[in-house]
């Protein structure tokens, strides 16, 4: 069982690290909001996504590409709108005050991660390992830990950038990243990229 846990962790982490849009989403959200709030949101989302992958097996891989594309694209655009249109920073508002709403920020991170990139290689890998080894809990733990590790790496990058980028350009940068990722998500089927 330990072998399967470690194999799942390593495989899913490597698969998810290469070309994953959630890295950019988490980095972008962390540049704008408190890391703990973002962490809470993406951890819950990853737990659910891998739970669905383990339970659904290969069904996720057979979902219509158009449905997956629409869900991912809308999620990125909605995240960009939320970041762009959130209340203006007044002269007396500090960064800690603007990020004090745990539930709102966690829900934003949760939704951005949960609703994007269904049927990706990490989920397919978790589904495949579940079908092969019939140990769904072990696969779920390994895959979820891999995604959380990926999220923590993105969180560290976003936190480092946040300390170096002035507040006045954080909002347009974060919203722009989400818009770009939405466009990339929408064009993926056209380019034939998975």
Secondary structure, 3 states (H helix, E strand, C coil): CHHHHHHHHHHHHHHHHCCCHHHHHHHHHHHHCCHHHHHHHHHHHHHHHHHHHHHHHHHHHHCCHHHHHHHHHHHHHHHHHHHHHCCCCCCCCCHHHHCCCHHHHHHHHHHHHHCCCCCCHHHHHHHHHHHHHCCHHHHHHHHHHHHHHHHHHHHHHHHHHHCCCCHHHHHHHHHHHHHHHHHHHHHHHHHCCC
